[in-house]
C-alpha cells in the first residue's frame, strides 16, 4: 500500500510542479502587463499556455482581465461576478498583448479565436479594431456592427465602435485619397537607421531637424545588459544640399541617458523639452527640460506637477514659435478620456506658469490624442488621434483656430496617403505647408511594430478669390470697376484688375498673403476689403463683393462736428469724427472736397460769416495736419445763410403739410416748445459738411 502511494505521488509531482510553474508564468505575465511591458508579458502568457493540461478546469474572476487590460475608455462596465476559464484568459491576454505591441496581423489571428469566447464578448470589438489596422475595413465593419447589435456591449466601446464604422467607410471612399500628395520613406542612412525612428521637429530652422531614434552608438551605461538599438536617444541633422541631409548626430550626455529620451522640441530661447521614461516602469513617462548653449547642455530636470502629474503620463511636448505656449499630451485627470492634448503658458525664461489647460472638445475625445504641432503661420493645430474618424490606429488631423470664437474648429482627417491603416503621427510642416515630415509604422518590421520617418510633399494649395461689384444704393452690378490689389507685406507690386461686363471678377491668390483691395469707379465712392490667406491650409474658394455708393451732388453732413457758442475751436469729440473723415479721404484719394461750415442765426450776418469761415478752416487745418494734401481741400463758411433741414427720429427730413422740407429758420426755432429744444435746433445749424467738387486728383502730379 505504501509503495502504491509513493508511486502516485511520484506520478502527480510533475503536474504539481507544472501547476506551480504556470502560476509563476501567469504572475510574471500579469506584472509585466501591469507595467505595460507587453512584450515580456506576451512571452510569459505563451509559456503558461504551452501545456494545456488542466486549463479548462481552472477559472479566474472576470475582473482580473479588465484590471490587466487598463483600457482607456471611460464608463467601462465590469461584471465582477463572472468567472472565465484560465485557457480563455490566457488566449485573451495573448491577443491583447499583440494589440498593445501593434502586431496587428497576429492580433487578427488571435482575436478571431477569442471573439468566439463567451467569456470575452468585447473581443468582437477588438477583433474589428485589429482588422482595421491591417486594412481589412469591410470585415471590420461586419464585426463592429456585430458588436453594436449584440446584447453584451458597454457604452464606451459602443460609441467607439460606431465611430470606427465611420472611419472604415472613410477609408473605403476613394475621394479621400489625395492624389497629388506625395509620401516617401526618408533617407535610411540618416533618419531610419536602427530599430525605430520618429518624432521629427524643426531644430531652430527648417534646415535642421531634431528627431528620435534607437540605433547603434546610442547612450547606454551597461553594454552587457543594454543594447542601444533598443534605447531611444535624441539626434539632429541638417541639410547638406537641396534634398540631402548630413549624418545624424547624437546629442550625447547629459541630454541623452541610458533611459528612453524621445520626442523633443526646441524653444526660441534654446531650451529643449522632451519625453523620458525607462523600461523599468513604462507608465512613468514625463516631460523634461534641458537648457542649451552652443549644443552643450546643462543637466535636465523634470517639469513640475503642473505638467507631470504623479501617476500619469505626460509626453510629446511642443513649443510654439512665439515661445509662449507648451502643448503636450497627457492622460491626467480632468480630460475627456485617454490621452488628451493640453497646453500651458511659459514665461520668458521658459519655465511653466499657471495651470495646464485641456483643449477640450472638439479636439479631444474619449480615446487618445497625441503629438501636437501648432503651425503658427496658418493658426492650425496638427495632431494624431484614434478617437475621431480614424481609418485605423492613430490618424493625423488638422484643426484651424477660429480667432473670432477663440476656439478650434472641428478636426479634419488628412486622408490617404498621409494616413494609413496603421499608426501615423508626429506631423510637422514648413511655414508654407508645402513640405513636411511624419512618422508611421505602416511598413512591416521584425518586431511587428516600429516607427519610420516619412517625408511628405503637400498637394498644390489653390486659393481663388471672386465676387461682384455693386451699386450700393440700387444693388445693380457695376461693370469695369477697378480693383487695386496691394500686398500688406510688400512681397509683390500693387496691380489692378477690372470687373467684367457682369460686374464679376476672379483671381488666384497664394498662401501667406494679406491683401488690401480697393474698388473704385468714376462718380462713386470707393469700397475696400482685406483678404488674408495666412490661415488657409487647403484649396479654398473665397468670395468678396464690393458695394460702391454714388457720389451725391449736394452736401454730406459730417455728424458730430460741434462747436461751443461763438467759438471756432474743435471739440475733442469733433476731432474723433474728423479722424474718420481722414480715413475716408485716404481711401478716396482721388477726390477734392469742399469743407462747409454753418452757424446759427444769433449774431450779425457779417460776424457769422467770418465765424463760419474760421470753423471750416479749423477742420481743413486738422485734416492737413493728419496728412491730407491741402490741394484736395477747400474751406468755405456760409454763416447763417443756409439753415439745416429739420430731421425726425429716423434722421429723414420732416415735411410740412405741402410735402416740402422744413428748414430750421429763426421762425421755426422760435416756435419750438422749450428752450432746451430751441438750443438743440441752434446746435444743429452750427454744423459742418463736405461736398465733392472734383475727381481724378493725382497726388504725384501735385
Secondary structure as GFF3:
##gff-version 3
##sequence-region A 1 702
A	DSSP	alpha_helix	2	34	.	.	.	ID=ss1
A	DSSP	alpha_helix	38	49	.	.	.	ID=ss2
A	DSSP	three_ten_helix	55	57	.	.	.	ID=ss3
A	DSSP	beta_strand	59	61	.	.	.	ID=ss4
A	DSSP	alpha_helix	62	69	.	.	.	ID=ss5
A	DSSP	beta_strand	83	85	.	.	.	ID=ss6
A	DSSP	alpha_helix	86	100	.	.	.	ID=ss7
A	DSSP	alpha_helix	104	114	.	.	.	ID=ss8
A	DSSP	alpha_helix	123	132	.	.	.	ID=ss9
A	DSSP	alpha_helix	137	148	.	.	.	ID=ss10
A	DSSP	alpha_helix	155	172	.	.	.	ID=ss11
A	DSSP	three_ten_helix	174	176	.	.	.	ID=ss12
A	DSSP	beta_strand	182	185	.	.	.	ID=ss13
A	DSSP	beta_strand	196	202	.	.	.	ID=ss14
A	DSSP	beta_strand	208	214	.	.	.	ID=ss15
A	DSSP	three_ten_helix	228	230	.	.	.	ID=ss16
A	DSSP	beta_strand	233	238	.	.	.	ID=ss17
A	DSSP	beta_strand	249	250	.	.	.	ID=ss18
A	DSSP	beta_strand	260	266	.	.	.	ID=ss19
A	DSSP	beta_strand	271	278	.	.	.	ID=ss20
A	DSSP	beta_strand	281	293	.	.	.	ID=ss21
A	DSSP	beta_strand	296	297	.	.	.	ID=ss22
A	DSSP	beta_strand	301	302	.	.	.	ID=ss23
A	DSSP	beta_strand	314	319	.	.	.	ID=ss24
A	DSSP	beta_strand	325	330	.	.	.	ID=ss25
A	DSSP	beta_strand	340	346	.	.	.	ID=ss26
A	DSSP	beta_strand	352	358	.	.	.	ID=ss27
A	DSSP	beta_strand	369	375	.	.	.	ID=ss28
A	DSSP	beta_strand	380	385	.	.	.	ID=ss29
A	DSSP	beta_strand	395	402	.	.	.	ID=ss30
A	DSSP	beta_strand	407	408	.	.	.	ID=ss31
A	DSSP	beta_strand	412	413	.	.	.	ID=ss32
A	DSSP	beta_strand	424	429	.	.	.	ID=ss33
A	DSSP	beta_strand	435	440	.	.	.	ID=ss34
A	DSSP	beta_strand	452	457	.	.	.	ID=ss35
A	DSSP	beta_strand	463	471	.	.	.	ID=ss36
A	DSSP	beta_strand	482	487	.	.	.	ID=ss37
A	DSSP	beta_strand	495	498	.	.	.	ID=ss38
A	DSSP	beta_strand	504	509	.	.	.	ID=ss39
A	DSSP	beta_strand	514	520	.	.	.	ID=ss40
A	DSSP	beta_strand	527	532	.	.	.	ID=ss41
A	DSSP	beta_strand	540	543	.	.	.	ID=ss42
A	DSSP	beta_strand	546	548	.	.	.	ID=ss43
A	DSSP	beta_strand	556	557	.	.	.	ID=ss44
A	DSSP	alpha_helix	572	587	.	.	.	ID=ss45
A	DSSP	beta_strand	592	597	.	.	.	ID=ss46
A	DSSP	alpha_helix	605	625	.	.	.	ID=ss47
A	DSSP	three_ten_helix	630	632	.	.	.	ID=ss48
A	DSSP	beta_strand	633	637	.	.	.	ID=ss49
A	DSSP	alpha_helix	666	670	.	.	.	ID=ss50
A	DSSP	alpha_helix	675	685	.	.	.	ID=ss51
A	DSSP	beta_strand	688	694	.	.	.	ID=ss52
A	DSSP	three_ten_helix	699	701	.	.	.	ID=ss53
###
